[in-house]
Amino acid sequence: MINNPNGTVSLRSENGHYLVAENGGGDGTFCNWNRTAIGDWEQFWMDYQPNGFFTLRTLSQNRYVSVQ
């Protein structure tokens, strides 16, 4: 995990690629692990929850990441 200067985080895989929310996230979009640099679409807000878990929100669209 990379802590970005603006308070967001970026997630890097073992092979060095970053998680991206395609088109900045939102309805009908998806995530990939195929970026080699951090831009707006590769930055996420990490919101800690009272139960010890956290959520990820996209920087550019302020949308939550979900797994389906």
Buried (B, 14 or more C-beta within 10 A) or exposed (E): EEEEEEEBBBBBEEEEBBBBBBEBBEEEBEBEBEBEEBEEBBBBBBEEEEEEEEEBBBBBBEBEBEEE
